[in-house]
């Protein structure tokens, strides 16, 4: 596992109605043929009255006796008439009774090579295959180096499938930073424009809709099944690399546990399978042996020590995403307790916490400042039960017969705003509290939800807020990834670069350094910094940076030169669109009017 590399398979709703399930159940007999390669019979005209039949056809004939078979072979060998042998490369061998052979050029008018589907196995495909679609997306990613513009467009393909309510499910990473999304049905030559209704980065699911009535004609939505068990057969269907048509791979369930979702940097329930999941399979459904959808293919583990390790999003997570959208009209996310905990497997550690021999739980090491449990749970408490379910010393809870799972699974089953009953051990006493669960506040957001990065330019200094994609661009700030937010709207602000000008001489080499204070005031977020700069009446502007660095600019000169620096670098505004409403009268945005760039309709 040390050499493994996670990869998402991206190529270059409530449960369905009962009528859907009944329609699918009638096709279960054909599902067993889904993974079988279709039988092809190679028909070659040796003469006008003879054809080579497929082996599959011979299997349905009555077995002949050994003697009868021998007599027929002897009869065939004693034929005196010349027999035409199969030809290759445009020539055929003519044999006669003298055992001498000669070649003559093949007359293509006398032969008929065709591939034809074997009539014996000409059963229709499972009807639910028609609900699997190919997703075409045009992406335009943000440019964190030049946050006032976007990067060059690129295209990708993935998979998706129809569900009830005339909607389509796919992966979030398939439509991230989308400019246009289109879908195409199996066997159709028309691509239909799709609208993205909701994107769940944490669970890597996206919900689409298609307005065109023709897209839904004659197709039944998929029916969801329950969480599979170990060794249950699964079949992954989608449009991976290697071809343009639909692809089917099969395997079994290898593992079920809380796992890492690479795209969302989250920990949710996942199902590991050994069926091949390749680039382009993302968003495609995984079926059980009843033809029910039991998950969405979304990532695989690649590496020298990893083979046949793919992952699907189980129906538990899918239901949560769809229910969240139905409740709120948008995706709000998965809640969290907002605590950092430690296992209690060491006897001395348990004894120091005054735990009895029959007591088990995990140690609370820290409560996040933005968590609703901040005043209810304390560092040093032992979490014994969650909603009356006992938590083991290793942090697991009973799951199914013979299985245990991380107690974070119980938290992820809740919705933001719901409450949970927590049983704690504090100073040897049992304490019960009720806490509200909410979506966690991240000091460094994982995604920026398809928006352009926020930025502010002051005298050539480019300030921007830090997010996970920015950390990929600025590796030096990796330590900030795991920081905890002190309040809900807190951001980490950095000087990403300095646009050279006479006013900022000596500061040109400042890159990716955190900003701590402005004129002695601690900065909360980029909006706060913009307000401080716009309202500054001091003679100098002082920026306290990380590593005890200091940047000082003359206030009037800095504000006067900023429009000229923008013009020299072809930058339309000194700040991003979300900061335009607090622009000062001295900014270019109010002099020339705001210029909106890179916005999506």
Secondary structure, DSSP 8 states (H G I E B T S, - for coil): -TT-EEEE--B------HHHHHHHHTTHHHHTTSSS---EEEE-EEETTEE---HHHHHTS----HHHHHHHHHHHHT--S-EE---BTTEEEEE-TTS-EEEEE--GGG---EEEE-GGG-----GGGGGEEEEEEEE--B-SSSTTSB---EEEEEEEEEETTTEEEE-GGGSTTEEEEEEEETT---EEEEEEEEEETTTTEEEEE---HHHHTT-----B-----TT-EEEEEE--TT-SS-EEEEEEEEEEEEEEETTTTEEEEEEEE-S---TT-TT-EEE-TTS-EEEEEEEEEEBTTB-S-EEEEEHHHHHHHHHHHHHHSS----EE--EEEE----HHHHHHTT--TT---EEEEEE-TTSTTTTTS-TT-EEEEETTEE--TTSEEE-STT-EEETHHHHHTS-TT-EEEEEEEETTEEEEEEEE-EE--BSSBS--TT----EEEETTEEEEE-BHHHHHH-GGGGGGGG-B-SSTT---EEEEEE---GGGTT-TT--SEEEEEETTEE--SHHHHHHHHHT--SSEEEEEEGGG-EEEEEHHHHHHHHHHHHHHTT-S-SB-GGGGGG--TTSHHHHH-----S---
